[in-house]
């Protein structure tokens, strides 16, 4: 059974940092690209970043490029999203996604 469990969200002031984690189980972790997708209040889903199974070729949305860094630890079946220089517009529920599977999401709120 595929499971994706996000953690690390919270409340932070503008300019602050958070690190999100996505712990995966139930499939061959190294075989799949993992994506982070977010949904801001009242808006649709927005792709944020993804990384391939071996940890290479990270891609970022223009809105987060230079501020967010995606990485993965295949020994721990975990993908991370380091978020720096956070802005109020980064406020959203952040989801981990692999193919048709989604985690439950973790809330990130950026506000003064």
C-alpha positions as CSV (number, residue, x, y, z in Angstrom):
1,X,0.0,0.0,0.0
2,X,1.5,3.3,-1.1
3,X,1.8,5.9,1.6
4,X,3.1,9.5,1.4
5,X,3.3,11.3,4.7
6,X,4.2,15.0,4.8
7,X,5.5,16.9,7.8
8,X,7.3,20.1,8.7
9,X,4.8,22.7,7.9
10,X,4.0,25.5,10.3
11,X,3.7,29.2,10.8
12,X,6.7,31.4,9.9
13,X,7.3,35.1,9.4
14,X,8.2,36.5,6.0
15,X,11.9,35.8,5.2
16,X,11.9,32.7,7.4
17,X,12.6,29.1,6.5
18,X,10.9,25.7,6.8
19,X,11.9,22.2,5.7
20,X,9.2,19.9,4.6
21,X,9.6,16.1,4.6
22,X,7.7,13.5,2.6
23,X,8.2,10.0,4.0
24,X,7.2,7.3,1.4
25,X,6.4,3.6,1.7
26,X,4.8,0.8,-0.3
27,X,6.7,1.1,-3.5
28,X,10.2,1.1,-5.0
29,X,11.2,4.6,-4.0
30,X,14.2,5.0,-6.2
31,X,12.1,4.2,-9.3
32,X,9.9,7.3,-9.2
33,X,10.1,11.1,-9.5
34,X,8.6,12.8,-6.5
35,X,6.8,16.1,-6.8
36,X,5.8,18.9,-4.4
37,X,2.5,20.5,-5.2
38,X,0.8,23.3,-3.3
39,X,-2.7,24.7,-3.0
40,X,-3.1,28.3,-1.7
41,X,-6.4,29.3,-0.1
42,X,-9.1,29.6,-2.8
43,X,-6.8,28.6,-5.6
44,X,-6.0,25.5,-7.7
45,X,-3.1,23.2,-7.4
46,X,0.3,24.6,-8.3
47,X,3.3,22.4,-9.1
48,X,6.3,23.5,-7.1
49,X,9.2,21.2,-7.7
50,X,10.2,17.6,-8.5
51,X,13.2,15.4,-8.4
52,X,13.9,12.1,-10.2
53,X,14.4,8.7,-8.5
54,X,18.2,9.0,-8.3
55,X,18.1,12.6,-6.9
56,X,19.1,14.3,-10.0
57,X,17.4,16.8,-12.4
58,X,15.5,18.9,-9.9
59,X,13.0,21.3,-11.4
60,X,11.4,24.3,-9.9
61,X,8.5,26.6,-10.6
62,X,9.6,30.1,-11.4
63,X,7.8,31.4,-8.3
64,X,10.1,29.4,-6.0
65,X,13.4,29.2,-8.0
66,X,16.4,30.3,-6.0
67,X,14.5,30.1,-2.7
68,X,13.4,26.4,-2.5
69,X,15.6,23.3,-2.7
70,X,14.3,19.8,-3.3
71,X,16.4,16.8,-2.2
72,X,15.9,13.2,-1.4
73,X,17.5,10.6,0.9
74,X,16.8,7.2,-0.8
75,X,18.1,5.3,2.3
76,X,15.3,6.9,4.3
77,X,12.7,6.9,1.5
78,X,12.2,10.6,2.1
79,X,12.1,13.7,0.0
80,X,12.7,17.1,1.4
81,X,11.7,20.6,0.4
82,X,13.9,23.3,2.0
83,X,12.1,26.6,1.8
84,X,14.0,29.8,2.4
85,X,13.1,33.5,2.1
86,X,9.5,32.6,2.5
87,X,6.8,35.1,1.3
88,X,3.2,35.4,2.3
89,X,2.3,34.2,-1.2
90,X,3.9,30.8,-0.3
91,X,1.1,30.2,2.1
92,X,-0.6,27.0,1.1
93,X,-1.1,23.3,1.8
94,X,1.9,21.5,0.4
95,X,1.4,18.0,-0.9
96,X,3.8,15.3,-1.9
97,X,2.9,13.5,-5.1
98,X,4.0,10.3,-6.9
99,X,2.1,9.4,-10.0
100,X,-1.6,9.1,-8.8
101,X,-0.7,9.0,-5.1
102,X,-0.9,12.0,-2.8
103,X,-0.1,12.6,0.8
104,X,-2.5,14.3,3.2
105,X,-0.7,17.7,2.9
106,X,1.0,20.0,5.4
107,X,0.0,23.6,6.0
108,X,2.5,26.4,5.6
109,X,1.5,29.8,6.7
110,X,3.7,32.8,6.1
111,X,2.6,35.9,7.8
112,X,3.8,38.8,10.0
